[in-house]
């Protein structure tokens, strides 16, 4: 029964996946930047830690996007420089299950992106195994976002 005085939304349970607060997202964002040591996973470019809430050059990008059922967890995130983040989100860059960079359509990359992407190079991942990208998320990205099939 609906209770009008219930502060949690008339007694309804929050939907899974929509219960994360902005504080949780910011904490996750800072955690990912630290786990990747402020380094772009694709290019290897390293940046100084930024005192601002959001880093000027780096983005934390979901491998399996949340809106497509991906989880908010470190194994589903890459830290990428802004231009690499855009190319990854568009499927112009992806990675194998063993973290090798794949560029399905190199001609689609901008010149500045091509300068920093080496197909076949292993992603720069955290040294702690628990924080590294999970193969099932990379597979989802390859097959669904990049539409890369061998």
Secondary structure, DSSP 4 states (H G I P E B T S, - for coil): ---TT-TTTTTPPPPTTS---HHHHHHHHHHHHHHTTTB-TTT--B----SSSS-SSEEEEESS-GGGT--SSGGGEEEEEHHHHHHHHTTSSEE-TT-BEE-TTGGGS-HHHHTT--TTPBP---SSGGGSPPHHHHHHIIIIIS----
